[in-house]
Amino acid sequence: MAEQGVPPVPSPAAMSYPAASVGLPTGPEVLRTYSGAFICLEIIFGALVWILVAASNVPVPVVQGWVMFVSVTAFVCSLLFLCAYLCGLVHMIPVNWNFMDLSFHFFAFVFYFGAFVLQAAVSSLANLMRNENSTVLHLSNHKIGLNVAATIFAFAATVCYGCSMVLGFRRWRQ
């Protein structure tokens, strides 16, 4: 029988790995939080940016290539991040998930802000360069509309990543 007041000796396996630090619930309950809702919106808006830029036939490949890279990469990473919470993998991987959440959303916010600015530049230049003497960029009204819609959804995705970053910062500081 163990003595009173003496803590049990922990096993070496329990001492070798730090416990996972998780601030969000796992499973379907994560979808009931603000962070889960923002991650879902990030996935939806990121997919719309990706689809709309691809549908415009990428008239400025250098600039919109970056927009496509950011939107596809952020889409995949957000989807993996959400799946890790839905499947409960956050309890199996010993990582500070609050810091991972903050750092992921910070970098996604910075990159998406840059992508939004570049997409807005393409949309505004296409609108200004519509006269007949211009050789810079000739777009039909349909492609201009696709680029403007992609700009709006890139802004919405940027705002969602910013809100997720703020919520992640609050969880990390607690």
DAVENWO-V444541 format. One record per pair of residues at least 4 apart in sequence whose C-alpha atoms are under 6 Angstrom apart, sorted by the first residue. I is the first residue (numbers start at 1). J is the second residue. If there is no record, write none. Layout:
BEGIN
i->I j->J
i->I j->J
END
This chain:
BEGIN
i->19 j->94
i->20 j->94
i->20 j->95
i->20 j->96
i->21 j->96
i->21 j->97
i->22 j->97
i->22 j->98
i->25 j->29
i->25 j->30
i->26 j->30
i->26 j->85
i->26 j->86
i->26 j->88
i->27 j->86
i->27 j->87
i->28 j->86
i->30 j->36
i->31 j->36
i->31 j->37
i->35 j->164
i->38 j->160
i->41 j->45
i->42 j->46
i->42 j->157
i->42 j->160
i->43 j->75
i->45 j->153
i->45 j->157
i->46 j->71
i->46 j->75
i->48 j->52
i->49 j->150
i->49 j->153
i->49 j->154
i->50 j->68
i->50 j->71
i->52 j->146
i->52 j->150
i->56 j->143
i->56 j->146
i->60 j->64
i->61 j->65
i->67 j->115
i->68 j->72
i->69 j->73
i->70 j->74
i->71 j->75
i->74 j->78
i->83 j->87
i->84 j->88
i->84 j->89
i->97 j->101
i->98 j->172
i->99 j->172
i->100 j->104
i->101 j->168
i->102 j->165
i->102 j->168
i->102 j->169
i->105 j->109
i->105 j->161
i->105 j->165
i->106 j->165
i->108 j->112
i->109 j->113
i->109 j->158
i->109 j->161
i->109 j->162
i->112 j->116
i->112 j->158
i->113 j->158
i->116 j->154
i->116 j->155
i->119 j->151
i->120 j->151
i->121 j->125
i->123 j->147
i->123 j->148
i->125 j->129
i->126 j->137
i->139 j->143
i->150 j->154
i->164 j->168
END
